[in-house]
Amino acid sequence: MFHPAQAPTQHTFFEDVQALVTATLFVALGIGMYGHAGLLTGGTAGIAFLVHYATGWRFGPVFFVLNLPFAWFAVRTMGWRFTIKTFAAVALLAVFTEALPLVLRFDWLQPVYAAVMGGFLIGVGLLMLFRHQASLGGLNVLVLWLQQRYGWRAGAVQMGIDCLIVVAALAIVDARLVAISVIGAVALNLVVAVNHKPGRYLGM
């Protein structure tokens, strides 16, 4: 059935807050599954994992610091509203990933299941953030800007970048876990690619 075009609707402050909290809780759980299984993901989180595995530094603080240089780019290309919500999400994720071991511990977690299910959780979290005009900083900002500016599919671009980051981890992580991580990257970005298309969602 044909429906006339509708103007984008503005999310309320409460809707934005619940989305940021819920989304980052989903992502933190996915990150926790990846960390327990020794897997990787893409984007700034993937780089934070590489630093964590190579140095033993905690994921949360590394992830937050890595995102700081992208603040200027986010303000210039996406505006203050997007930047504030994005760095609120970054801070929440850093806190939630550090707090997760206090409320949840895995006795055993099959790596392929961790890759797929963790990827789905992170993908759903990213989708929620994108639909509330936010992200997890870093490369997410670039991907969203490319979609808005040139119409490039955010999920497809992110998938390509994520796979490159995961493959680059061969110098640090066992090849079998890298291969499984690629499966996770595909699962994550499949969620975004299928559900986040230009013009489909009208919320702001």
NUVEXDO-226222 format. One record per atom (N, C-alpha, C): z, x, y negated; residue in three letters. Coordinates in steps of 0.2 Angstrom, whole numbers, plus 5000, padded with zeros to 4 digits. Each point is the difference from the previous one (the first is absolute). Layout:
# residues N
ZXYALA
...
//
This chain:
# residues 204
500050045006MET
500049964994MET
500050044994MET
499649984995PHE
500050044994PHE
500549994995PHE
500350054998HIS
500649994995HIS
499850044993HIS
500149974995PRO
499850034993PRO
500550064999PRO
499750054996ALA
500450064999ALA
500749984996ALA
500550045002GLN
500649994997GLN
500250064996GLN
500449994995ALA
500250064996ALA
500650035004ALA
500150074999PRO
500650035003PRO
500649974998PRO
500549995004THR
500749984998THR
500450065000THR
500549994995GLN
500550064999GLN
500649995004GLN
500150055004HIS
500650005004HIS
500750004995HIS
500549975003THR
500650004996THR
500450065001THR
500550024996PHE
500450065001PHE
500350005007PHE
500349945002PHE
500349995006PHE
499550015006PHE
499449984999GLU
499550015006GLU
499850075000GLU
500050044995ASP
499850075000ASP
500650045003ASP
500649984999VAL
500650045002VAL
500049995008VAL
500049935002GLN
500049995007GLN
499550045004GLN
499450004997ALA
499450035003ALA
500150085001ALA
500350034994LEU
500150075001LEU
500550025005LEU
500649965000VAL
500550015005VAL
499749995007VAL
499749945001THR
499849995007THR
499550055002THR
499550014996ALA
499550055002ALA
500250075002ALA
500550024995THR
500250075002THR
500550005006THR
500349955001LEU
500449995007LEU
499550015006LEU
499549964999PHE
499550005006PHE
499750085000PHE
499850034995VAL
499850065000VAL
500550055003VAL
500650004998ALA
500550045002ALA
500150005007ALA
500049945003LEU
500049995007LEU
499550035004LEU
499449994997GLY
499450045003GLY
500050075000GLY
500350034994ILE
500150074999ILE
500550035005ILE
500549965001GLY
500650025005GLY
499750005007GLY
499549965002MET
499750005006MET
499650065001MET
499650024995TYR
499650065000TYR
500450065000TYR
500550004996GLY
500550065000GLY
500350015007GLY
500249955003HIS
500450015007HIS
499550025005HIS
499349985000ALA
499550025005ALA
499750064998ALA
500150034994GLY
499750064998GLY
499350004998GLY
499849944997LEU
499449984998LEU
499950014993LEU
499449994997LEU
499850014993LEU
499749944998LEU
499949994993THR
499649954997THR
499650034995THR
499749964996GLY
499650034995GLY
500349994993GLY
499650024995GLY
500249994993GLY
500650054998GLY
500449984995THR
500550044998THR
500650015005THR
500149945004ALA
500450005005ALA
499950055005ALA
499350015002GLY
499850045005GLY
500150084998GLY
499950014993ILE
500250074998ILE
500750015000ILE
500449954998ALA
500750015001ALA
500350015007ALA
499649975005PHE
500250015007PHE
499850075002PHE
499450034997LEU
499950075002LEU
500550054997LEU
500249984994VAL
500550054997VAL
500749995004VAL
500149945002HIS
500749995004HIS
499950045006HIS
499549995004TYR
499950035007TYR
500050084999TYR
499750024994ALA
499950085000ALA
500750034997ALA
500449964996THR
500650034997THR
500649975002THR
500049945003GLY
500649975001GLY
500349964994GLY
499750004995TRP
500249974994TRP
500049925001TRP
500449964997ARG
500149935002ARG
499449964997ARG
499749965003PHE
499449964998PHE
500149974994PHE
500549964999GLY
500149964994GLY
499950044993GLY
500450054999PRO
500050044994PRO
499350034999PRO
499750035006VAL
499350034999VAL
499549954998VAL
500049945003PHE
499649954998PHE
500049984993PHE
500649994997PHE
500149984993PHE
499750064996PHE
500250065001VAL
499850054996VAL
499250015000VAL
499749995006LEU
499350015000LEU
499649954996LEU
500349944999ASN
499749954996ASN
500150004992ASN
500450054998LEU
500150004993LEU
499450024996LEU
499650055003PRO
499450024996PRO
499549954999PRO
500049945004PHE
499549954999PHE
500249954995PHE
500650004997ALA
500249964995ALA
499549994994ALA
499850064998TRP
499550004994TRP
499449975002TRP
499750015006PHE
499449975002PHE
500149935000PHE
500549975003ALA
500149935001ALA
500149974993ALA
500350034995VAL
500149974994VAL
499349994996VAL
499650065001ARG
499350004996ARG
499549955004ARG
500149995006THR
499449965004THR
500249935001THR
500749995002MET
500249945002MET
500549964995MET
500350044995GLY
500449964995GLY
500850015002GLY
500449994995TRP
500750015001TRP
500349955005TRP
499849945000ARG
500349955005ARG
499950025007ARG
499450025002PHE
499850025006PHE
500450075002PHE
500150044995THR
500350075001THR
500849985001THR
500349964996ILE
500749995001ILE
500249975007ILE
499549955002LYS
500249975006LYS
499850055006LYS
499550044999THR
499950055005THR
500650055001THR
500250024995PHE
500650055001PHE
500649975001PHE
500149944999ALA
500649965003ALA
499950005008ALA
499449985002ALA
499950005007ALA
500150075003ALA
499750054997VAL
500150075002VAL
500850025001VAL
500449984995ALA
500750015000ALA
500349965006ALA
499849945000LEU
500349965006LEU
499950035007LEU
499350025001LEU
499950035006LEU
500350065002LEU
500150044995ALA
500450065001ALA
500749995002ALA
500349954997VAL
500749985001VAL
500049975007VAL
499649955002PHE
500049975006PHE
499950045006PHE
499550054999THR
499950055006THR
500650045001THR
500450024995GLU
500650045001GLU
500549965003GLU
500049934998ALA
500649965003ALA
499849975007ALA
499450005002LEU
499849975006LEU
500550025006LEU
500150075001PRO
500450025006PRO
500749975000PRO
500249984994LEU
500749975000LEU
500049935003LEU
499449975001VAL
500049935002VAL
499649995007VAL
499650055001LEU
499550005006LEU
499950075003LEU
500150005006ARG
499850065004ARG
499649985006ARG
499550045002PHE
499649995006PHE
500250055005PHE
500149965006ASP
500250045006ASP
499450035003ASP
499549965000TRP
499350035003TRP
499549954997TRP
499450044998LEU
499549964997LEU
499350035002LEU
499649965003GLN
499450035003GLN
499550014994GLN
499750075000PRO
499650024994PRO
499549954998PRO
499649985005VAL
499449964998VAL
500249934997VAL
500549975003TYR
500349944997TYR
500350014993TYR
500350064999ALA
500350024994ALA
499450004994ALA
499550045003ALA
499450014995ALA
499749934998ALA
499949965005VAL
499649934998VAL
500549954996VAL
500649995003MET
500549964997MET
500250024993MET
500250075000GLY
500150034994GLY
499549994994GLY
499450015003GLY
499450004995GLY
499949934998GLY
500149955004PHE
500049934998PHE
500549984995PHE
500650035001LEU
500649984995LEU
499850044993LEU
499850065000ILE
499850034994ILE
499549974997ILE
499549985003GLY
499449964998GLY
500249934996GLY
500449975004VAL
500249934997VAL
500450024993VAL
500550055001GLY
500350014994GLY
499650024994GLY
499550045001LEU
499550024995LEU
499649944997LEU
499849965005LEU
499749944998LEU
500449964995LEU
500649995001MET
500549964996MET
500050044993MET
500150065000LEU
500050044994LEU
499449994996LEU
499450015003PHE
499449994997PHE
499949934996PHE
500249955004ARG
499949934997ARG
500549994995ARG
500550044999HIS
500449994994HIS
499950064995HIS
499450035000GLN
499850054995GLN
500550065000GLN
500150025006ALA
500450065001ALA
499850045006ALA
500250065001SER
499850045005SER
500650055002SER
499950055005LEU
500550055001LEU
499850064997LEU
499650004994GLY
499950064996GLY
499550045004GLY
499950064997GLY
499650055003GLY
499349985001GLY
499750015006LEU
499349985001LEU
499949935000LEU
500549965001ASN
499949924999ASN
499849984993ASN
500250044995VAL
499849984993VAL
499250025000VAL
499850055002LEU
499350025000LEU
499649955004LEU
500249985006VAL
499649955004VAL
500049944996VAL
500549974998LEU
500049944996LEU
499550004994LEU
500150054996TRP
499650014994TRP
499250005002TRP
499850045006LEU
499350005002LEU
499849935002LEU
500549965003GLN
499849935002GLN
499849964994GLN
500550004995GLN
499949964994GLN
499450034995GLN
499950065000ARG
499550034996ARG
499349995003ARG
500050025006TYR
499350005004TYR
499949955005TYR
500549975002GLY
500049955005GLY
500050035007GLY
500250065001TRP
500150035006TRP
500649975004TRP
499949995006ARG
500549975004ARG
500650045001ARG
500649984998ALA
500650045000ALA
500250035007ALA
499949955005GLY
500250025007GLY
499550055002GLY
499449994999ALA
499550055003ALA
500150074997ALA
500150004993VAL
500150074997VAL
500650035002VAL
500649965001GLN
500650035002GLN
500050025007GLN
499649965004MET
500050035007MET
499650065001MET
499550024996GLY
499750065000GLY
500450064998GLY
500449994994ILE
500550054998ILE
500550015005ILE
500349945003ASP
500550015004ASP
499850045006ASP
499549995003CYS
499750035006CYS
500050084999CYS
499750014994LEU
499950074998LEU
500750044999LEU
500549964998ILE
500750034999ILE
500350015007ILE
499949955004VAL
500350015007VAL
499750055004VAL
499350014999VAL
499750055004VAL
500250074997VAL
500150014994ALA
500250064997ALA
500750025002ALA
500449965003ALA
500650015003ALA
500050045007ALA
499450025002LEU
500050035007LEU
500350074999LEU
500150034994ALA
500350065000ALA
500750005001ALA
500349944999ILE
500849995001ILE
500249965006ILE
499649955001VAL
500249955005VAL
499650005006VAL
500349995006ASP
499650005006ASP
499449965000ASP
499450025003ALA
499449975000ALA
500049935003ALA
500449995005ARG
500149935003ARG
500349954995ARG
500550024996LEU
500349964995LEU
499649994994LEU
499650054999VAL
499549994994VAL
499549945002VAL
499750015007ALA
499649955002ALA
500349935000ALA
500649995002ILE
500349945000ILE
500149974993ILE
500150054995SER
500149984993SER
499449984997SER
499450025002VAL
499449974998VAL
499949935002VAL
500349985006ILE
500049935002ILE
500449964995ILE
500650034998GLY
500449964995GLY
499750004994GLY
499650054997ALA
499749994994ALA
499549955000ALA
499649995005VAL
499549955001VAL
500349935000VAL
500649995004ALA
500449945000ALA
500249984993ALA
500350054996LEU
500349994994LEU
499449974995LEU
499550045000ASN
499549984995ASN
499549955002ASN
500049985006LEU
499749945002LEU
500349944997LEU
500750005000VAL
500349944997VAL
499849994993VAL
500050064996VAL
499850004993VAL
499349984999VAL
499550035004ALA
499349994999ALA
499849935001ALA
500349975005VAL
499949935002VAL
500249954995VAL
500650014998ASN
500449954996ASN
500050014992ASN
499850064998HIS
500050024993HIS
499350014998HIS
499649954998LYS
499350004998LYS
500049984992LYS
499550034996PRO
500049994993PRO
499849924999PRO
500449974996GLY
499949934998GLY
500349955004GLY
500350025006ARG
500249955005ARG
500749984998ARG
500550044998TYR
500749984998TYR
500050004992TYR
500349944998LEU
500049994992LEU
500650014997LEU
500550025004GLY
500750024997GLY
500050064996GLY
500450004994MET
500150064996MET
500750024999MET
//
